[in-house]
Amino acid sequence: MIRFQGEITAKCMTYIQKQRKKHSFIAACVVTGILFVIFAALSFWNRNYIFSLINAPVFGVLVFILTYDNSKNCSNDIVIDNDGIGFDLGGKRCARTIQSVKRVVDFGGGYDIIFSSSHKTASCVCDKSLLTDGTIEQFEQLFADKMIKAD
């Protein structure tokens, strides 16, 4: 059994916030692009081109604001064994299988376990300094085929 338990360090929280900003930015760009095409088509028929140039970016900014999660909501207790991964999130205990892990990103201060898209919870961050049971070598051996290094 491998267990990470305790409060996430500032280094890991910085990584989490950076990932959340990146995902929100991508969502905003996709929505802006789709809306720009729709508004451009509508303005083509109405001859009101300024409508698409102003409204698509406005909606994109709104999507970024609405999707960006600035909370400090992270799991403080992550247990990994042969059966799966268990973690607390938002006061609920979540469980995932080892097979549902898409990849594990080693970002230096910890690991970001990314699950397949079929789960609502897309990832789980393990802070290396919070390892209470097991070893880093056991963790890396368990996910050796899915491990990648962050840029």
Secondary structure, DSSP 4 states (H G I P E B T S, - for coil): -EEEESPPPHHHHHHHHHHHHHHHHHHHHHHHHHHHHHHHHHHHHHT-HHHHHHHHHHHHHHHHHHH---S----SEEEE-SS-EEEEETTEEEEE-GGGEEEEEE-SSEEEEEE-TTSS--EEEEEGGGEEES-HHHHHHHTGGGEEE--
